[in-house]
Amino acid sequence: MTKTTSHFTTRCYSCNGLNRVPNTRINEEPQCGKCKSSLLDGYPIEGTEDNFDAILASDVPIIVDFWASWCNPCVGFAPVFSDVAAERSKSARFVKVDADLQQNLAAKYQIRSLPTIMVFKDGKMIDTMNGALPKTAFNQWLTKIIG
């Protein structure tokens, strides 16, 4: 049976502090309790087994990067993913899932190669891509899928 909670935890990109965000606020603009930075817009969210389902409940498309620290293409793609996350912060949410630390999520979504990028809309996966892309090609792929 899946554990249902009324909140999820996310790490602040600015101060690295952990914040509990009520599920009812996923479509708002919650701020870090410590530094007051925006928690959900402009930077990738750290995806975990505990917060992933709540993040997918968002009204906006969710772009997920399954990655690992030992994966050179993943490390090279990270700045591209972050740049596009900042540029598209009002139209989509970007999530990074460390496949080594979140093995249950990686298994659930059958991650076989890294990086794997998945796009979710209304909680359902609508497209996937394996491998890193340059920024222009990544933006073109996203535009084709979510506009």
Helices and strands as residue ranges (DSSP letters): E 7-11, E 18-22, G 23-25, E 45-46, H 52-56, E 62-67, H 72-87, E 93-98, H 103-108, E 116-121, E 124-130, H 135-146
